[in-house]
Amino acid sequence: GTELWAYDLTCENRRWKSLPTADETNQRRPNPDGSSVPMLVDDKAWWHLRYRPVAGPDGRLLLPARRGGVLSVDAATGAFRQAAVSDFEVVGSPALMRDTLVGATDYVGVLTGDGVLRVYDFRNPGQSLWAKEISSGGFPGRFPAIGPRAAAGGILVTASQGGVLTGWAVRDGQVRWTEDLGENVVSASPATAAGDLAVLITSQGKAILLNLKDGKKVWTVRPTGPGNFAASAAVADEAVYLLTRDGTLLALARQADTGGKPTVLWDRPLDTQGPPPVPAGEMLVVGTASGTLFALTAKDGKIVWRYKCGSEVRGVTVHGDYIYVVTKDKHLILLNLK
């Protein structure tokens, strides 16, 4: 199973410990993977969490469970309940969207391993409001590449591993737009408040800046040089930050120039690839697979300081002046941004 721990912001006191995977039996169930031959597996083995939780309404967190469905956890107490029910593994983090025109409905969009986008009413999770198969784009099976993303105008965006993007109307599942990239999608920039732009990383090492509202490409770039495949990216108000596999950090303009490419605002060699960069006001925080955490100025990429975490950096979150780092050797590290 998976334990969920909550600490205060200084990580000095643990507020609660919860086991949302609280099934201590040996119950067995069909494999909810959706992309392989069904088989029986230990129920508890499928409860662990593989994707980031999402802030939900009423002070709750939405956690995608590998055994299927989404858990809604009270951030103050650790109490949990179902927010979406599915028999298949959830792929990526869920998308939350509020419709203020129809009774302030909170929609939860969930992609599952059987290649289906399901949308639920947050307060009535037992039955999906609608479910639609996503296109495979020629890829064997419809297994989704990334979780759904919310965009303006009540749009949920999906991407299949075959590179087919679809914008769905959250209310009824009608298709608003489609875009076939012609190559596999392997990851996407984290959801942010920086508008409807997202960077998709393809299996060919390209980075594609996409407008999620209408599916239009803003620009496409393939880093040059041996090993310079795009690895991860983040979209901020001032720029797009792209980290390559050889550890070069690029700051790219959000608009394309006359040649259809983004202007490179600055570049900075680090030590290797890592999770998406994290914008933090005038600063930028980047962790790498070599275990180094970098703090840079967002304006020109100057390295202000670096910290050796002792193990591969798996995730970075910034809250105010606090930096929270999760490492491969199961440590949570708290640092001061300044």
C-alpha positions as CSV (number, residue, x, y, z in Angstrom):
1,G,0.0,0.0,0.0
2,T,0.9,3.7,0.0
3,E,1.1,5.9,3.1
4,L,0.3,9.6,2.6
5,W,2.0,12.0,5.1
6,A,1.1,15.6,5.7
7,Y,3.6,18.1,7.3
8,D,3.5,21.7,8.1
9,L,5.4,24.0,5.7
10,T,8.6,23.8,7.6
11,C,8.5,20.0,7.7
12,E,9.1,20.0,11.5
13,N,5.8,18.5,12.5
14,R,3.8,15.8,10.8
15,R,0.1,16.7,10.9
16,W,-1.3,13.3,9.9
17,K,-0.6,10.0,8.3
18,S,-3.2,8.3,6.2
19,L,-3.4,5.1,4.3
20,P,-5.8,5.8,1.4
21,T,-4.8,2.4,0.2
22,A,-6.2,0.9,3.3
23,D,-7.0,-2.6,2.1
24,E,-5.2,-5.1,4.3
25,T,-6.8,-8.1,2.8
26,N,-5.4,-10.4,0.1
27,Q,-8.3,-9.7,-2.2
28,R,-7.4,-10.2,-5.8
29,R,-8.9,-8.5,-8.8
30,P,-8.4,-8.3,-12.6
31,N,-5.3,-6.4,-13.7
32,P,-6.6,-2.8,-14.3
33,D,-3.6,-1.9,-16.6
34,G,-5.8,-2.0,-19.7
35,S,-2.8,-2.5,-22.0
36,S,-1.9,-6.1,-21.3
37,V,-3.6,-9.5,-20.9
38,P,-6.0,-9.5,-17.9
39,M,-4.6,-11.4,-14.9
40,L,-5.2,-11.5,-11.2
41,V,-2.9,-9.4,-9.0
42,D,-2.7,-8.6,-5.3
43,D,-5.2,-5.8,-4.7
44,K,-2.8,-3.8,-2.5
45,A,-0.1,-3.8,-5.2
46,W,-2.3,-1.6,-7.4
47,W,-3.1,1.1,-4.8
48,H,0.2,3.0,-4.9
49,L,0.3,6.5,-6.5
50,R,2.3,7.2,-9.6
51,Y,1.3,10.8,-10.5
52,R,1.1,14.1,-8.8
53,P,-2.0,15.0,-6.7
54,V,-4.1,17.9,-7.9
55,A,-5.6,20.6,-5.7
56,G,-9.4,20.1,-5.6
57,P,-12.3,22.1,-4.3
58,D,-13.1,22.5,-0.6
59,G,-9.5,22.1,0.6
60,R,-9.1,18.6,-0.9
61,L,-6.5,16.8,-2.9
62,L,-7.3,14.5,-5.9
63,L,-5.0,11.5,-6.0
64,P,-5.0,9.2,-9.0
65,A,-4.9,5.5,-7.8
66,R,-3.2,2.9,-9.9
67,R,-5.9,0.4,-9.1
68,G,-8.4,2.6,-10.8
69,G,-10.3,5.8,-9.8
70,V,-9.4,8.9,-8.0
71,L,-9.2,9.5,-4.3
72,S,-10.3,12.8,-2.7
73,V,-8.3,13.5,0.4
74,D,-9.1,16.2,3.0
75,A,-5.8,18.1,3.3
76,A,-6.6,19.1,6.9
77,T,-7.4,15.7,8.3
78,G,-6.3,13.0,5.9
79,A,-9.8,11.6,5.6
80,F,-10.5,10.2,2.1
81,R,-13.3,9.2,-0.2
82,Q,-13.7,8.3,-3.9
83,A,-13.8,11.2,-6.3
84,A,-14.1,9.0,-9.4
85,V,-14.7,5.3,-9.8
86,S,-13.0,3.2,-12.6
87,D,-12.0,-0.4,-13.1
88,F,-8.9,0.6,-15.0
89,E,-5.6,2.2,-14.0
90,V,-5.6,6.0,-14.1
91,V,-3.0,7.5,-16.4
92,G,-1.6,10.9,-15.4
93,S,-3.0,13.4,-12.9
94,P,-6.8,14.1,-13.2
95,A,-8.0,17.4,-14.5
96,L,-10.4,19.6,-12.5
97,M,-12.6,22.2,-14.2
98,R,-15.4,24.3,-12.7
99,D,-18.5,25.2,-14.7
100,T,-19.9,28.3,-13.1
101,L,-22.8,28.5,-15.6
102,V,-24.5,25.2,-14.7
103,G,-24.9,25.1,-10.9
104,A,-21.2,25.6,-10.2
105,T,-20.4,22.0,-11.2
106,D,-16.9,20.7,-10.5
107,Y,-15.9,18.3,-13.3
108,V,-13.1,15.7,-12.8
109,G,-11.6,14.4,-16.1
110,V,-9.8,11.1,-15.8
111,L,-7.8,9.1,-18.5
112,T,-7.6,5.4,-17.9
113,G,-5.5,2.6,-19.2
114,D,-8.2,1.3,-21.6
115,G,-7.8,4.4,-23.6
116,V,-11.0,6.1,-22.4
117,L,-11.5,9.7,-21.2
118,R,-14.2,9.7,-18.4
119,V,-15.7,12.8,-16.8
120,Y,-17.3,12.9,-13.4
121,D,-19.2,15.2,-11.2
122,F,-16.9,15.7,-8.2
123,R,-19.8,15.5,-5.8
124,N,-21.4,12.4,-7.4
125,P,-18.4,10.2,-8.4
126,G,-20.2,6.8,-8.6
127,Q,-21.0,7.1,-12.3
128,S,-19.2,9.0,-15.1
129,L,-21.2,11.7,-16.9
130,W,-19.7,10.6,-20.2
131,A,-16.9,8.4,-21.6
132,K,-15.1,8.7,-24.9
133,E,-12.4,6.5,-26.5
134,I,-9.3,8.5,-27.6
135,S,-7.8,8.0,-31.0
136,S,-4.7,5.7,-31.2
137,G,-3.0,7.5,-34.0
138,G,-1.7,4.3,-35.4
139,F,-0.1,3.3,-32.1
140,P,-1.0,-0.3,-31.0
141,G,-3.8,0.3,-28.5
142,R,-5.2,3.6,-27.2
143,F,-3.1,3.9,-24.1
144,P,-2.9,7.6,-23.2
145,A,0.4,9.4,-23.3
146,I,-0.4,12.0,-20.6
147,G,-3.3,12.9,-18.3
148,P,-6.1,15.2,-19.5
149,R,-5.5,18.9,-19.4
150,A,-8.0,21.7,-18.8
151,A,-8.2,24.7,-21.1
152,A,-10.3,27.8,-21.4
153,G,-13.8,27.5,-22.8
154,G,-14.6,24.3,-21.0
155,I,-12.2,22.2,-23.0
156,L,-10.4,19.0,-21.9
157,V,-7.4,18.0,-24.0
158,T,-6.1,14.4,-24.4
159,A,-3.0,13.0,-26.2
160,S,-2.6,9.4,-27.3
161,Q,0.8,7.8,-27.6
162,G,0.3,7.9,-31.3
163,G,0.3,11.7,-31.2
164,V,-3.4,12.4,-31.8
165,L,-4.6,15.4,-29.7
166,T,-8.3,16.0,-29.1
167,G,-10.1,18.9,-27.5
168,W,-13.3,17.7,-25.8
169,A,-16.2,19.8,-24.5
170,V,-16.3,19.0,-20.8
171,R,-20.1,19.2,-20.5
172,D,-21.0,16.6,-23.1
173,G,-17.9,15.1,-24.6
174,Q,-18.3,16.6,-28.1
175,V,-15.1,17.0,-30.1
176,R,-14.1,20.7,-30.5
177,W,-10.8,20.1,-32.4
178,T,-8.2,17.5,-33.3
179,E,-4.6,17.6,-34.2
180,D,-2.4,14.7,-35.4
181,L,1.3,15.4,-34.6
182,G,2.4,12.4,-36.6
183,E,4.7,11.1,-33.9
184,N,4.5,9.7,-30.4
185,V,4.0,11.9,-27.4
186,V,6.0,10.9,-24.3
187,S,5.4,13.8,-21.8
188,A,4.1,17.3,-21.3
189,S,4.9,20.4,-19.3
190,P,3.1,20.6,-16.0
191,A,-0.2,22.4,-15.8
192,T,0.3,26.0,-14.7
193,A,-1.6,29.3,-14.4
194,A,0.4,30.7,-17.4
195,G,-2.5,30.5,-19.9
196,D,-3.5,27.7,-22.2
197,L,0.0,26.9,-23.5
198,A,1.7,23.5,-23.0
199,V,4.8,21.9,-24.3
200,L,4.6,18.4,-25.6
201,I,7.7,16.3,-25.8
202,T,7.8,13.7,-28.6
203,S,9.7,10.4,-29.0
204,Q,11.8,12.1,-31.7
205,G,13.1,14.6,-29.1
206,K,11.0,17.6,-30.4
207,A,9.4,20.1,-28.2
208,I,6.0,21.4,-29.5
209,L,4.4,24.5,-27.9
210,L,0.6,24.1,-28.3
211,N,-2.4,26.3,-27.6
212,L,-4.7,23.9,-25.7
213,K,-7.8,26.0,-26.4
214,D,-7.8,25.4,-30.2
215,G,-5.1,22.8,-30.8
216,K,-2.9,25.1,-32.9
217,K,0.9,24.8,-32.8
218,V,2.8,27.9,-31.8
219,W,6.2,26.5,-32.6
220,T,8.2,23.3,-32.9
221,V,11.9,23.0,-32.0
222,R,14.4,20.1,-32.0
223,P,17.5,20.9,-29.9
224,T,20.7,20.5,-32.0
225,G,23.8,18.6,-31.2
226,P,24.4,14.9,-30.2
227,G,22.1,13.8,-27.4
228,N,20.2,17.1,-27.4
229,F,16.8,15.6,-27.3
230,A,14.2,17.6,-25.4
231,A,13.7,16.0,-22.0
232,S,11.3,18.2,-20.0
233,A,9.8,21.7,-20.1
234,A,7.8,24.3,-18.2
235,V,5.7,27.2,-19.4
236,A,5.9,30.5,-17.5
237,D,4.6,34.0,-18.2
238,E,7.9,35.3,-19.4
239,A,9.3,32.3,-21.3
240,V,9.3,28.6,-22.0
241,Y,12.0,26.7,-20.2
242,L,13.4,23.5,-21.9
243,L,15.8,21.0,-20.4
244,T,17.6,18.7,-22.9
245,R,18.9,15.2,-22.3
246,D,22.5,16.4,-22.1
247,G,21.6,18.9,-19.4
248,T,21.3,22.2,-21.4
249,L,18.7,24.6,-20.1
250,L,17.1,26.8,-22.7
251,A,14.9,29.9,-22.2
252,L,12.7,30.2,-25.3
253,A,10.3,33.0,-26.4
254,R,6.6,32.0,-26.2
255,Q,6.0,33.4,-29.7
256,A,7.5,32.1,-32.9
257,D,9.7,34.3,-35.1
258,T,9.2,34.9,-38.8
259,G,10.8,31.5,-39.5
260,G,8.3,29.7,-37.2
261,K,10.9,29.0,-34.5
262,P,11.2,30.5,-31.0
263,T,13.9,33.0,-30.2
264,V,16.5,31.5,-27.7
265,L,16.6,34.1,-24.9
266,W,19.5,32.4,-23.1
267,D,21.0,28.9,-22.6
268,R,22.9,27.4,-19.6
269,P,24.7,24.1,-19.4
270,L,23.9,22.2,-16.3
271,D,24.9,18.6,-15.6
272,T,22.2,16.3,-17.0
273,Q,18.4,16.0,-17.6
274,G,15.8,16.0,-14.9
275,P,12.1,16.8,-14.1
276,P,10.5,20.0,-15.5
277,P,12.1,23.3,-14.3
278,V,10.0,25.2,-11.7
279,P,9.5,28.9,-12.2
280,A,9.5,30.8,-8.9
281,G,9.1,34.6,-9.5
282,E,12.4,36.0,-10.6
283,M,14.1,32.7,-10.0
284,L,14.1,29.3,-11.7
285,V,14.7,26.0,-9.8
286,V,15.9,22.9,-11.7
287,G,16.7,19.5,-10.3
288,T,18.7,16.9,-12.2
289,A,19.2,13.1,-12.4
290,S,22.7,13.6,-11.0
291,G,21.3,14.8,-7.7
292,T,22.0,18.5,-8.2
293,L,19.5,21.3,-7.5
294,F,20.2,24.6,-9.3
295,A,18.7,28.0,-8.6
296,L,19.0,30.4,-11.5
297,T,17.8,33.9,-12.4
298,A,14.9,33.6,-14.8
299,K,16.0,36.8,-16.7
300,D,19.4,35.6,-17.9
301,G,20.0,32.1,-16.5
302,K,22.8,33.0,-14.1
303,I,23.4,30.3,-11.6
304,V,22.8,31.8,-8.1
305,W,23.5,28.6,-6.1
306,R,23.6,24.8,-6.4
307,Y,23.0,22.1,-3.8
308,K,24.0,18.4,-3.9
309,C,20.9,16.3,-2.9
310,G,22.8,13.0,-2.7
311,S,20.5,11.2,-5.0
312,E,18.6,11.7,-8.3
313,V,16.0,14.5,-8.0
314,R,12.6,13.1,-8.8
315,G,10.4,16.2,-8.1
316,V,10.6,19.8,-7.1
317,T,7.9,22.1,-5.7
318,V,8.2,25.8,-4.6
319,H,6.0,27.5,-2.1
320,G,6.9,31.0,-1.2
321,D,10.6,30.9,-0.2
322,Y,10.5,27.2,0.5
323,I,11.8,24.6,-2.0
324,Y,10.7,21.0,-1.5
325,V,12.7,18.3,-3.2
326,V,11.9,14.6,-3.5
327,T,14.8,12.3,-4.3
328,K,15.1,8.7,-5.6
329,D,16.4,7.5,-2.2
330,K,13.1,8.5,-0.6
331,H,14.2,11.7,1.1
332,L,12.2,15.0,1.3
333,I,14.6,17.9,1.4
334,L,13.5,21.5,2.4
335,L,15.6,24.4,1.2
336,N,15.3,28.2,1.3
337,L,15.1,29.7,-2.2
338,K,17.1,32.7,-1.2
